[in-house]
Amino acid sequence: MILDEVQRAPELFQILRGLIDSGRQRGLSAGRFLLLGSASMDLLSQSGESLAGRIAYLELAPFDPLEVAADSLDELWVRGGFPNSFLAASAAESATWRENFIRTYLERDIPSLGPRIPAETLRRFWTMLAHSQGGLFNGAALARGLSLDGKTIGRYLDLMVDLLLVRRLPPYHANVRKRLVRAPKTYVRDTGLVHTLLQLDSLDALVGHPIVGSSWEGFVLEALLRAAPARVRASFYRTAAGAEIDLVLEVRAGELWAIEIKRGYVPKLERGFHSAKEDLQPARSLVVYAGSERYPLGPGIEAIGVRDAAQLIADLA
């Protein structure tokens, strides 16, 4: 039995729990119910019966670089991975679809889940996150900009994360004698939505905008995390002195991969990356850039394109 848009009927969870348990007693195997929805199960469980021990999760993400042609990467970056946006007949049709998606989510889908948040307020919050793509989350600044309190801003962020629209990347806590940044970084997960929120509907408009580097970073980060096996832990590393690594993957217990993300075709590493690398001593160091060639960039550091990097991480499974 397939139940689509299950977030609209959380009362079904109590019924499903009983059906699953009774089926187990009769020797029925798993896989009887397929639940589809556009929100995380953490959000749904707040208003429904817990299915802990009775459910397995699979996140069906939008298109990623391993699923499209190599010469379509820029289009995927600009339009995002939602099929109707990426496959639209023109840039204008793609932009219109994304705008309608945002409006529908704000005006219909989110209210149907229970939160009573003015659509315009939530759009402004979403747009502010797009402007600060890949930046440290500053709840106080966002609260001032929206004339709200910090707790309300925190709830808004929790909601957007639960709706799978925003990624909250935690800082890596290392046992080093340095003062580390404690705030998470936030990314609007689909870059097509980032560009629509900022009214950037073409590659030309994007590359001339200050957000271009942060947008590319979010695009690559999502591609790599979608490819990563479920048990891989992701974070970033930053010290108060400026040592930084964009993405730290704990691929196995105690084994770290350090990943720096650069938009240019000739990537150059800053001193902060080398300092952070000395702190963490990663097993592997990659610089993911806009090109496709693989070559050494320094001792123990490899430059690599986003498709090859995603495949490399997927092979960890």
N, C-alpha and C positions, 0 to 999 in steps of 0.2 A: 504494500500500500504506500503510495506516494502522497505526502501532504505538503503542498506548496504554500509559501508565505505564512509559515506556521506562527510567526510572531504576532499575527492578527488574532490568534485564538489560543492564548497561553493556558486556558482552562483544559485544553486537550492533554496537557502533560500528566495530570493526575489520572486521567483515563488510560493513557498509554502505559503508565507505570503499572497499573493493575493488569492490563492485557499482557504486558511483557512477562510479569511474574507468573501469571497463570499459565502462559504458554510454556515457560521454563518447566513448570511442574508436569506438563504433559509431554516434555521432551522435544518441544519445537526449537529449532535452531535460531541463531541470530540472523539478522538481515531481513526481518519481516516488515520493517517500517523504514521509509526514507523520508527524512524531514528536510525540507528546503526553506530557506528564509534569508532575508537581507539584514540580519542583525546577529551579533554574537550570542552564543548560548548563555554566556554570563549574564547578559541583559535579560534574556527570556526567563532565566531561572529565578529572577527577582519576583516575577509575578506568576510563575507556574510551579508545579511540583517538580522536585529535583529528580533527574534521571541518572544520578551518579551510579556508576557500575553497570549501567544498562545501555550506554550510548558511546559511540566512537565519533570523532570529529574529523571533518575534511573541509578545509577552506578552499572554495573554488574562486580563485583570484581572476581578475581580468587578464587579457593577453600579456605575455611577457616576451623578452627578446628571444628566448629559445623557441617561441611559437610563431614567429613571423620571419619573413625573408630578411637577410642581412642588410639589403638596401632599403628596408622599411623602418630602420631604427629611429631615424629622425621623426618620421611621421608618427610612430608609436609614442615617442617622447612628447610631441606637441599635442596630439589628439588624446593621449591616454589609452588605456587598454580595454575600456568597455566596448564590446563588439559593435554596437550601433554607432558609436563615435568613431572608432578606428576604421570601420568598413564603409563609412558614409561616402556618397558619390563625390562630395566636394568638401572643401574646408568650411564653407559656410553652413552646409547641412550638419557637419560634425559639431560646429560651435552651437548651432541651434539645439541639437539633441542634448548637449551637455547643459545648456542653460535650462532647458525644460526639466532635465533630471534634477538639477539643484532645486528648482522651484517646487517640483513635486515632492521631493524629500522633505523640504522645509514646511510646506503647507499642508501635506496630507500624511506622509509616512510617519514622520516623527510624532505629530499629535496623536496618531492612532496607537502609538506605543505607550501613551500615558502622560509624558512630560508636557506641561503647559508652558511653553516658551514662545514668546512672540517670534514669528518667522523672520522679521526684519532684524531683530536683535541677534538671533542665531546666525543669520547670514553675515552680519557685520563681524561676529566672532570668528566665523569660518574664514572670512576674507582676511582678517588680521593674522590668523595662523598661516594663510597662504603668503602674506607679505613677509612673515618671519620664517619661511620654510627652512627647516634644518637648523633653526636657532634654538638657544636655550629658552625653555618655557618661563616666561616672566608673568606670573599671574597678577601681580600687583599693577604692572603697566597696563595689562589688558583690562583689569577691573576699572582703572581710572578712565581708560578710553571708552568704556561702555557704561560708566557711572553705575557700576555694580560692586558688590563686595567680593572679597577673595574666595570665600567658600562657594559662592554661586559660580564663579569662573571655573573653579575646580570641578563642580558638578557638570558644567557644560563640556569640559574636556573629557571627563569620564564618559559622558554620553556619546561624544563623537568617536572615541576609541571603541566603545562597545558596538557602535554602528559600523565599524570597520572602515570608517572614512578617514581617520587620523591615526598615525602611528606614534606612540610614545616610546622613545628609545632611551633606556636608562643609562646612567653613567657606570663605567666599570670601576669597581672598588678594588684597588690594588694595595698590597702591603708595601707601600713605598713611603719614604719620609718626605712627602710633598703634600701640599694642600690641594685637594682635588675638588673639582666642580661637582656639586651635588644635584643640581637641577637637571631634569631630563631634557632631551631635544625632541621637538615635535615636527612631524611631516604630514601634510595632506597626502594621503597615500597614492592617489591617482593624479599624475601630473596634468592630465587633460583638465581635471577640475581645478587644479591650481591656476592654469592659464585662463580658464573661463572666469574664475573669481577675480582675476586681475585684468580681464579684458585683453588678453593676448591670444589672438586667434590664428596667428601664422608664425612660421619659423623666423621670418624677418623681424616681426615685432618682438619675438622672444629674445633673439640674440642681441638685440639692441637695448634690452631692459636689464636693470641691475640684478634681477632675480635669476638670471640665466644660470649662473654657477650653482646656486642653491637648488634650482629646479632639476638640473642634471644630477646633482648629488642625490636628491630624493628618488629620481628615476632609477639610478643604478642601485641604490640601497634596497628599494622594493624588489628589483629583479633578483638580487643576490639572496634576499631573505625568503623569497618565494621558492628559490631553488634549494635552499638549505634543508637538510633533514630536520625532523621535528625536534630532536633533542639538542640541536645546536643552539647555544645561547648567544644573543646579540646585545651589544652595548657600544658605547663610545668612550674614549679616554681623553680627558682634558685636565690639565693642572692650572692653578691660578697663575702660574708663570708663563703659560702659553704653549706648553707641550701638548700635542693633540694628535689623535688618530681618529679618523671619521667613523670607522666601524671596526669593532673588535669581536671576532667570533671565537667562542670557546667550542671547538669542534669535538673535543673529548676532554675528559677531566684533566685539567692542567695544561692542555695543548691549545695555544692561542694562535689565531691568524690575525695579522694587522692589515687593514685594508684602507688605503687612502684613495679618494675619488677626485679626479681632475677633469674638467671639461675640455681642456686644450688637446691638441694633437701632438704636442711636444711637452709632456708633463715634466714639471720641475718640483722638487721637494724642498719644503722649507726646513729651517733648523728645528722647528717644533716637532716635526715628525721624527727626525733622527733622535731627538731627546726622549720622546715618548717610546720609541723603539728600544732604546737603552734601558728604560724603566721596566718594560714588560717582557723583553727578551722573547718575542713571538717565534714560533716554529716556522712560520712562513709570512712573508711581507709582500703584498701586492699593491700596485698602483693601477687602478682601473681608469682608463682614459677614453677619449672619443675615437681613437683609432682602432685598428684590428690586429696589428702586428704584436708579437710577443718578443720581448728582448730584455736583457738585464739592464737595470737602471742604477745599479750600485751593488756593493757586497750584500748578498742575501735579499735583494729587492728586485722584483720583476714587474715590468710594465705589461699590461694585458688589456684587451678589449672586454666590453661588458658581456658579450655572448660567451667568450671563452671562460671568463671568470665565473659566470653562472653555471656553466657546464662543469667546471672544476669543483665547484661547491656541491653541485648535485651528485657528483660521483662519490662524495663522502658517504652516501647512504649505503 
